[in-house]
Amino acid sequence: YIINLLQKDKDEKITAFVTVKEFSEVQYLVMATEKVTIKKTVLSSYGNVRKGGINAINLVKGDRLIEVMMTDGNNDIVLGTRNGFAKRLHEKDVRNMGRKATGVRGVRLSKDDIVVGMLVIQHQGATILVVTEHGYGKRSDIKDYRITRLGGKGVITVKTIPKVGKMIALMGVVDKDELVIITTKGMVIR
């Protein structure tokens, strides 16, 4: 169990992990939180881990980390929200920050909205697949999402009407990919 390797608080939960071969000066960790914070830190900042761990991001009260991905500093990032919006921005617009920094606002949310996922576009020809809580999915070409600066609301990627439900996830896919979807009751659909 991973829990045997980590010293964490009782109420703290693991929300993301990244596989790393070496703590490079030319790669970055990009983090996204539920309440719109996005942060980029050079990977080498995490190379000297202590037994009790090290700070990766300063979270404001009531916020939580939802996604961490490794990048090369030259990718586009897409943030997706529960109300069906997606915002594409270039990673260079998010400056490199220290480990203890909070980050910057990645997208502007309406009152009842939260960020549900982050995607780093690394392949030409990748498309965005979004899935809703009632099992609907929609696949869009990345070209349908214009690059904008930090802040801003983004564009509607899926209409979250009651029949469709709220958006729960987004990911980058290509034609040859296969998908596995798991329900809250443990049903698996391939």
Salt bridges, closest charged atoms under 4 A:
GLU34 OE2 - ARG64 NE 2.96
ASP76 OD2 - ARG88 NH2 2.54
ASP76 OD1 - HIS90 NE2 3.82
ASP93 OD1 - ARG149 NH1 2.94
ASP175 OD1 - ARG139 NH2 2.63
GLU178 OE1 - ARG190 NH2 2.29
